[in-house]
Structure formats: C-alpha cells, structure tokens
Amino acid sequence: MAYWEWRPSYELGIKVIDNQHKRIVKYINELNDVFKTNDRNQIIVVFASITDYTVSHFRFEEQLMEEAGYAMMDSHKETHEKFIATVNKYRKSFNEGYDITGQLMAELQIWLTHHILNDDNDYKDCVKKMFSDKAVKRKEERTKAQKRGWFSILFRR
C-alpha cells in the first residue's frame, strides 16, 4: 500500500496540472519507499527529484496563471517561494546529517493537499476559461479556413 493515495477530490479538471500533481504524489511515495530502506544515497536522489520536479511544476503553473491573467498570481507565486524555502531548510538539515525524511513526507503531503484544495482551486476557473477560449478560437480559425476552401487559400499566397 502506498504512503499516499491520490483522490479524485484533488483534481482541478486541468489535465496537465492534475498529472503533475499526481507525479509529485508518486515522488512522495518513492521517498517513503527509500525511507524504509534507510539508504541515504537513494533518499538524496529521490529528494532531489521531487524538489526539481516541484520547482518546474511551480514555474509551469505560474506561466499558466500569467497567460490566463489570474489576478492573485503574485500571492500564489509567493506561496510557492515560501514552500521552496521550507524544502531548502529540510535539505540543509538532511545534509547536516539529520533524519528529516519522515517529517518531510508529512510536510509535503499536508502542504500539497492544502495547496491543491485551496490555492490551486482558486485559479482553476481562470485557467480553464483561457483553455476554452483558445479552443474556441482554434475552431473558428479552422471553420474560416474550411469556408475559404483550398483554392482561395492557394491563390491568397
């Protein structure tokens, strides 16, 4: 049984973001697996992977929010930065020889659950609207191209 099971209630309905969140949960479960083995080198590898992936996820999320014109983006970004600082404190303690893995897993689970259900839930409608607007625009462009036909497209060039 996994340390942390993904629940449908965590889903935002934005497939790319939901998949990234699931990947972070998977990393937390991997961290739990290596924690049980006490293999410090493997813990380092998984800890680095989860940190790198989370930072790239945050950057991706921030780009989406910016593109969508999300009004609370600065506050959301600040939340990300504070979390990264917290994870870096854990990393420093770990590098100093402290066994922080169990505490880190709990912190990651609590923080990510809260972040998804609250902070990320706040921007989802804005981002979904952006995706919807883009889909409508692409459909309109295809319809216009179809109405013009291949002959007019060829001779407009």
CNS distance restraints for C-alpha pairs under 8 A (distance, minus, plus):
assign (resid   2 and name CA) (resid  29 and name CA) 6.10 0.50 0.50
assign (resid   3 and name CA) (resid  28 and name CA) 7.82 0.50 0.50
assign (resid   3 and name CA) (resid  29 and name CA) 5.48 0.50 0.50
assign (resid   3 and name CA) (resid  32 and name CA) 6.54 0.50 0.50
assign (resid   4 and name CA) (resid  25 and name CA) 6.90 0.50 0.50
assign (resid   4 and name CA) (resid  28 and name CA) 7.61 0.50 0.50
assign (resid   4 and name CA) (resid  29 and name CA) 6.34 0.50 0.50
assign (resid   4 and name CA) (resid 109 and name CA) 7.74 0.50 0.50
assign (resid   5 and name CA) (resid  25 and name CA) 7.80 0.50 0.50
assign (resid   6 and name CA) (resid  10 and name CA) 7.32 0.50 0.50
assign (resid   6 and name CA) (resid  22 and name CA) 6.81 0.50 0.50
assign (resid   6 and name CA) (resid  25 and name CA) 7.11 0.50 0.50
assign (resid   7 and name CA) (resid  11 and name CA) 7.63 0.50 0.50
assign (resid  10 and name CA) (resid  18 and name CA) 7.95 0.50 0.50
assign (resid  10 and name CA) (resid 113 and name CA) 7.36 0.50 0.50
assign (resid  10 and name CA) (resid 116 and name CA) 6.42 0.50 0.50
assign (resid  10 and name CA) (resid 117 and name CA) 6.35 0.50 0.50
assign (resid  11 and name CA) (resid  18 and name CA) 5.69 0.50 0.50
assign (resid  12 and name CA) (resid  17 and name CA) 7.60 0.50 0.50
assign (resid  12 and name CA) (resid  18 and name CA) 6.38 0.50 0.50
assign (resid  12 and name CA) (resid 116 and name CA) 7.89 0.50 0.50
assign (resid  12 and name CA) (resid 120 and name CA) 7.65 0.50 0.50
assign (resid  12 and name CA) (resid 121 and name CA) 6.46 0.50 0.50
assign (resid  12 and name CA) (resid 124 and name CA) 6.37 0.50 0.50
assign (resid  13 and name CA) (resid  18 and name CA) 7.02 0.50 0.50
assign (resid  13 and name CA) (resid 124 and name CA) 7.82 0.50 0.50
assign (resid  14 and name CA) (resid  18 and name CA) 5.98 0.50 0.50
assign (resid  14 and name CA) (resid 124 and name CA) 7.38 0.50 0.50
assign (resid  14 and name CA) (resid 128 and name CA) 6.92 0.50 0.50
assign (resid  15 and name CA) (resid  19 and name CA) 6.00 0.50 0.50
assign (resid  16 and name CA) (resid  20 and name CA) 6.31 0.50 0.50
assign (resid  17 and name CA) (resid  21 and name CA) 6.18 0.50 0.50
assign (resid  17 and name CA) (resid  61 and name CA) 7.49 0.50 0.50
assign (resid  18 and name CA) (resid  22 and name CA) 6.17 0.50 0.50
assign (resid  19 and name CA) (resid  23 and name CA) 6.20 0.50 0.50
assign (resid  20 and name CA) (resid  24 and name CA) 6.41 0.50 0.50
assign (resid  20 and name CA) (resid  57 and name CA) 6.74 0.50 0.50
assign (resid  21 and name CA) (resid  25 and name CA) 6.38 0.50 0.50
assign (resid  22 and name CA) (resid  26 and name CA) 6.19 0.50 0.50
assign (resid  23 and name CA) (resid  27 and name CA) 6.29 0.50 0.50
assign (resid  24 and name CA) (resid  28 and name CA) 6.29 0.50 0.50
assign (resid  24 and name CA) (resid  50 and name CA) 6.61 0.50 0.50
assign (resid  24 and name CA) (resid  53 and name CA) 7.42 0.50 0.50
assign (resid  24 and name CA) (resid  54 and name CA) 6.88 0.50 0.50
assign (resid  25 and name CA) (resid  29 and name CA) 6.28 0.50 0.50
assign (resid  25 and name CA) (resid 109 and name CA) 7.86 0.50 0.50
assign (resid  26 and name CA) (resid  30 and name CA) 6.23 0.50 0.50
assign (resid  27 and name CA) (resid  31 and name CA) 6.11 0.50 0.50
assign (resid  27 and name CA) (resid  46 and name CA) 7.05 0.50 0.50
assign (resid  27 and name CA) (resid  49 and name CA) 7.63 0.50 0.50
assign (resid  27 and name CA) (resid  50 and name CA) 5.74 0.50 0.50
assign (resid  28 and name CA) (resid  32 and name CA) 6.32 0.50 0.50
assign (resid  28 and name CA) (resid  50 and name CA) 7.39 0.50 0.50
assign (resid  28 and name CA) (resid 105 and name CA) 6.32 0.50 0.50
assign (resid  28 and name CA) (resid 108 and name CA) 7.48 0.50 0.50
assign (resid  28 and name CA) (resid 109 and name CA) 7.72 0.50 0.50
assign (resid  29 and name CA) (resid  33 and name CA) 6.32 0.50 0.50
assign (resid  30 and name CA) (resid  34 and name CA) 6.35 0.50 0.50
assign (resid  30 and name CA) (resid  46 and name CA) 6.99 0.50 0.50
assign (resid  31 and name CA) (resid  35 and name CA) 5.94 0.50 0.50
assign (resid  31 and name CA) (resid  43 and name CA) 6.50 0.50 0.50
assign (resid  31 and name CA) (resid  46 and name CA) 5.95 0.50 0.50
assign (resid  31 and name CA) (resid  47 and name CA) 6.98 0.50 0.50
assign (resid  31 and name CA) (resid 101 and name CA) 7.73 0.50 0.50
assign (resid  31 and name CA) (resid 105 and name CA) 7.37 0.50 0.50
assign (resid  32 and name CA) (resid  36 and name CA) 6.40 0.50 0.50
assign (resid  32 and name CA) (resid 101 and name CA) 8.00 0.50 0.50
assign (resid  32 and name CA) (resid 102 and name CA) 7.68 0.50 0.50
assign (resid  32 and name CA) (resid 105 and name CA) 7.20 0.50 0.50
assign (resid  33 and name CA) (resid  37 and name CA) 6.98 0.50 0.50
assign (resid  34 and name CA) (resid  38 and name CA) 6.45 0.50 0.50
assign (resid  34 and name CA) (resid  39 and name CA) 6.32 0.50 0.50
assign (resid  34 and name CA) (resid  42 and name CA) 6.40 0.50 0.50
assign (resid  34 and name CA) (resid  43 and name CA) 5.87 0.50 0.50
assign (resid  35 and name CA) (resid  39 and name CA) 7.02 0.50 0.50
assign (resid  35 and name CA) (resid  43 and name CA) 6.62 0.50 0.50
assign (resid  35 and name CA) (resid 101 and name CA) 6.59 0.50 0.50
assign (resid  35 and name CA) (resid 102 and name CA) 7.48 0.50 0.50
assign (resid  38 and name CA) (resid  43 and name CA) 7.86 0.50 0.50
assign (resid  39 and name CA) (resid  43 and name CA) 6.24 0.50 0.50
assign (resid  40 and name CA) (resid  44 and name CA) 6.23 0.50 0.50
assign (resid  41 and name CA) (resid  45 and name CA) 6.48 0.50 0.50
assign (resid  42 and name CA) (resid  46 and name CA) 6.28 0.50 0.50
assign (resid  43 and name CA) (resid  47 and name CA) 5.83 0.50 0.50
assign (resid  44 and name CA) (resid  48 and name CA) 6.04 0.50 0.50
assign (resid  45 and name CA) (resid  49 and name CA) 6.22 0.50 0.50
assign (resid  46 and name CA) (resid  50 and name CA) 6.08 0.50 0.50
assign (resid  47 and name CA) (resid  51 and name CA) 6.10 0.50 0.50
assign (resid  48 and name CA) (resid  52 and name CA) 6.01 0.50 0.50
assign (resid  49 and name CA) (resid  53 and name CA) 5.96 0.50 0.50
assign (resid  50 and name CA) (resid  54 and name CA) 5.94 0.50 0.50
assign (resid  51 and name CA) (resid  55 and name CA) 6.19 0.50 0.50
assign (resid  51 and name CA) (resid  87 and name CA) 7.63 0.50 0.50
assign (resid  52 and name CA) (resid  56 and name CA) 6.27 0.50 0.50
assign (resid  53 and name CA) (resid  57 and name CA) 6.04 0.50 0.50
assign (resid  54 and name CA) (resid  58 and name CA) 6.13 0.50 0.50
assign (resid  55 and name CA) (resid  59 and name CA) 6.34 0.50 0.50
assign (resid  55 and name CA) (resid  84 and name CA) 7.51 0.50 0.50
assign (resid  56 and name CA) (resid  60 and name CA) 6.20 0.50 0.50
assign (resid  57 and name CA) (resid  61 and name CA) 6.07 0.50 0.50
assign (resid  58 and name CA) (resid  62 and name CA) 6.06 0.50 0.50
assign (resid  58 and name CA) (resid  77 and name CA) 7.98 0.50 0.50
assign (resid  58 and name CA) (resid  80 and name CA) 6.67 0.50 0.50
assign (resid  59 and name CA) (resid  63 and name CA) 6.21 0.50 0.50
assign (resid  60 and name CA) (resid  64 and name CA) 6.35 0.50 0.50
assign (resid  61 and name CA) (resid  65 and name CA) 6.24 0.50 0.50
assign (resid  62 and name CA) (resid  66 and name CA) 6.08 0.50 0.50
assign (resid  62 and name CA) (resid  73 and name CA) 7.13 0.50 0.50
assign (resid  62 and name CA) (resid  77 and name CA) 6.76 0.50 0.50
assign (resid  63 and name CA) (resid  67 and name CA) 6.08 0.50 0.50
assign (resid  64 and name CA) (resid  68 and name CA) 6.03 0.50 0.50
assign (resid  64 and name CA) (resid 127 and name CA) 6.74 0.50 0.50
assign (resid  65 and name CA) (resid  69 and name CA) 6.06 0.50 0.50
assign (resid  65 and name CA) (resid  70 and name CA) 5.13 0.50 0.50
assign (resid  65 and name CA) (resid  73 and name CA) 6.28 0.50 0.50
assign (resid  65 and name CA) (resid 123 and name CA) 7.13 0.50 0.50
assign (resid  65 and name CA) (resid 126 and name CA) 7.77 0.50 0.50
assign (resid  65 and name CA) (resid 127 and name CA) 6.49 0.50 0.50
assign (resid  66 and name CA) (resid  70 and name CA) 6.11 0.50 0.50
assign (resid  66 and name CA) (resid  73 and name CA) 6.87 0.50 0.50
assign (resid  67 and name CA) (resid 130 and name CA) 7.97 0.50 0.50
assign (resid  68 and name CA) (resid 126 and name CA) 6.16 0.50 0.50
assign (resid  68 and name CA) (resid 127 and name CA) 5.45 0.50 0.50
assign (resid  68 and name CA) (resid 129 and name CA) 7.90 0.50 0.50
assign (resid  68 and name CA) (resid 130 and name CA) 5.48 0.50 0.50
assign (resid  69 and name CA) (resid 126 and name CA) 7.57 0.50 0.50
assign (resid  70 and name CA) (resid 123 and name CA) 6.55 0.50 0.50
assign (resid  70 and name CA) (resid 126 and name CA) 6.24 0.50 0.50
assign (resid  70 and name CA) (resid 127 and name CA) 7.70 0.50 0.50
assign (resid  72 and name CA) (resid  76 and name CA) 6.28 0.50 0.50
assign (resid  73 and name CA) (resid  77 and name CA) 5.98 0.50 0.50
assign (resid  74 and name CA) (resid  78 and name CA) 6.15 0.50 0.50
assign (resid  75 and name CA) (resid  79 and name CA) 6.39 0.50 0.50
assign (resid  76 and name CA) (resid  80 and name CA) 6.50 0.50 0.50
assign (resid  76 and name CA) (resid 119 and name CA) 6.90 0.50 0.50
assign (resid  77 and name CA) (resid  81 and name CA) 6.30 0.50 0.50
assign (resid  78 and name CA) (resid  82 and name CA) 6.20 0.50 0.50
assign (resid  79 and name CA) (resid  83 and name CA) 6.27 0.50 0.50
assign (resid  80 and name CA) (resid  84 and name CA) 6.24 0.50 0.50
assign (resid  81 and name CA) (resid  85 and name CA) 6.25 0.50 0.50
assign (resid  82 and name CA) (resid  86 and name CA) 6.30 0.50 0.50
assign (resid  83 and name CA) (resid  87 and name CA) 6.25 0.50 0.50
assign (resid  84 and name CA) (resid  88 and name CA) 6.13 0.50 0.50
assign (resid  85 and name CA) (resid  89 and name CA) 6.36 0.50 0.50
assign (resid  86 and name CA) (resid  90 and name CA) 6.55 0.50 0.50
assign (resid  87 and name CA) (resid  91 and name CA) 6.24 0.50 0.50
assign (resid  87 and name CA) (resid 104 and name CA) 7.97 0.50 0.50
assign (resid  88 and name CA) (resid  92 and name CA) 6.14 0.50 0.50
assign (resid  89 and name CA) (resid  93 and name CA) 6.25 0.50 0.50
assign (resid  90 and name CA) (resid  94 and name CA) 6.07 0.50 0.50
assign (resid  90 and name CA) (resid 100 and name CA) 6.75 0.50 0.50
assign (resid  90 and name CA) (resid 104 and name CA) 6.98 0.50 0.50
assign (resid  91 and name CA) (resid  95 and name CA) 6.04 0.50 0.50
assign (resid  92 and name CA) (resid  96 and name CA) 6.21 0.50 0.50
assign (resid  93 and name CA) (resid  97 and name CA) 6.59 0.50 0.50
assign (resid  93 and name CA) (resid  98 and name CA) 5.53 0.50 0.50
assign (resid  93 and name CA) (resid  99 and name CA) 7.92 0.50 0.50
assign (resid  93 and name CA) (resid 100 and name CA) 7.18 0.50 0.50
assign (resid  94 and name CA) (resid  98 and name CA) 4.89 0.50 0.50
assign (resid  94 and name CA) (resid  99 and name CA) 6.12 0.50 0.50
assign (resid  94 and name CA) (resid 100 and name CA) 6.12 0.50 0.50
assign (resid 100 and name CA) (resid 104 and name CA) 5.87 0.50 0.50
assign (resid 101 and name CA) (resid 105 and name CA) 6.15 0.50 0.50
assign (resid 102 and name CA) (resid 106 and name CA) 6.42 0.50 0.50
assign (resid 103 and name CA) (resid 107 and name CA) 6.14 0.50 0.50
assign (resid 104 and name CA) (resid 108 and name CA) 6.01 0.50 0.50
assign (resid 105 and name CA) (resid 109 and name CA) 6.14 0.50 0.50
assign (resid 106 and name CA) (resid 110 and name CA) 6.11 0.50 0.50
assign (resid 107 and name CA) (resid 111 and name CA) 5.87 0.50 0.50
assign (resid 108 and name CA) (resid 112 and name CA) 5.81 0.50 0.50
assign (resid 109 and name CA) (resid 113 and name CA) 6.00 0.50 0.50
assign (resid 110 and name CA) (resid 114 and name CA) 6.16 0.50 0.50
assign (resid 111 and name CA) (resid 115 and name CA) 5.89 0.50 0.50
assign (resid 112 and name CA) (resid 116 and name CA) 5.97 0.50 0.50
assign (resid 113 and name CA) (resid 117 and name CA) 6.08 0.50 0.50
assign (resid 114 and name CA) (resid 118 and name CA) 5.83 0.50 0.50
assign (resid 114 and name CA) (resid 119 and name CA) 7.53 0.50 0.50
assign (resid 115 and name CA) (resid 119 and name CA) 5.00 0.50 0.50
assign (resid 115 and name CA) (resid 120 and name CA) 6.08 0.50 0.50
assign (resid 116 and name CA) (resid 120 and name CA) 4.78 0.50 0.50
assign (resid 116 and name CA) (resid 121 and name CA) 6.16 0.50 0.50
assign (resid 117 and name CA) (resid 121 and name CA) 5.56 0.50 0.50
assign (resid 118 and name CA) (resid 122 and name CA) 6.34 0.50 0.50
assign (resid 119 and name CA) (resid 123 and name CA) 7.19 0.50 0.50
assign (resid 120 and name CA) (resid 124 and name CA) 6.34 0.50 0.50
assign (resid 121 and name CA) (resid 125 and name CA) 7.90 0.50 0.50
assign (resid 123 and name CA) (resid 127 and name CA) 6.37 0.50 0.50
assign (resid 124 and name CA) (resid 128 and name CA) 5.93 0.50 0.50
assign (resid 125 and name CA) (resid 129 and name CA) 6.03 0.50 0.50
assign (resid 126 and name CA) (resid 130 and name CA) 6.39 0.50 0.50
assign (resid 127 and name CA) (resid 131 and name CA) 6.32 0.50 0.50
assign (resid 128 and name CA) (resid 132 and name CA) 6.07 0.50 0.50
assign (resid 129 and name CA) (resid 133 and name CA) 5.96 0.50 0.50
assign (resid 130 and name CA) (resid 134 and name CA) 6.19 0.50 0.50
assign (resid 131 and name CA) (resid 135 and name CA) 6.20 0.50 0.50
assign (resid 132 and name CA) (resid 136 and name CA) 6.22 0.50 0.50
assign (resid 133 and name CA) (resid 137 and name CA) 6.18 0.50 0.50
assign (resid 134 and name CA) (resid 138 and name CA) 6.18 0.50 0.50
assign (resid 135 and name CA) (resid 139 and name CA) 6.18 0.50 0.50
assign (resid 136 and name CA) (resid 140 and name CA) 6.16 0.50 0.50
assign (resid 137 and name CA) (resid 141 and name CA) 6.19 0.50 0.50
assign (resid 138 and name CA) (resid 142 and name CA) 6.24 0.50 0.50
assign (resid 139 and name CA) (resid 143 and name CA) 6.17 0.50 0.50
assign (resid 140 and name CA) (resid 144 and name CA) 6.19 0.50 0.50
assign (resid 141 and name CA) (resid 145 and name CA) 6.20 0.50 0.50
assign (resid 142 and name CA) (resid 146 and name CA) 6.12 0.50 0.50
assign (resid 143 and name CA) (resid 147 and name CA) 6.19 0.50 0.50
assign (resid 144 and name CA) (resid 148 and name CA) 6.30 0.50 0.50
assign (resid 145 and name CA) (resid 149 and name CA) 6.36 0.50 0.50
assign (resid 145 and name CA) (resid 153 and name CA) 7.65 0.50 0.50
assign (resid 146 and name CA) (resid 150 and name CA) 7.69 0.50 0.50
assign (resid 148 and name CA) (resid 152 and name CA) 5.77 0.50 0.50
assign (resid 148 and name CA) (resid 153 and name CA) 6.57 0.50 0.50
assign (resid 149 and name CA) (resid 153 and name CA) 6.38 0.50 0.50
assign (resid 150 and name CA) (resid 154 and name CA) 6.00 0.50 0.50
assign (resid 151 and name CA) (resid 155 and name CA) 6.41 0.50 0.50
assign (resid 152 and name CA) (resid 156 and name CA) 6.00 0.50 0.50
assign (resid 153 and name CA) (resid 157 and name CA) 6.99 0.50 0.50
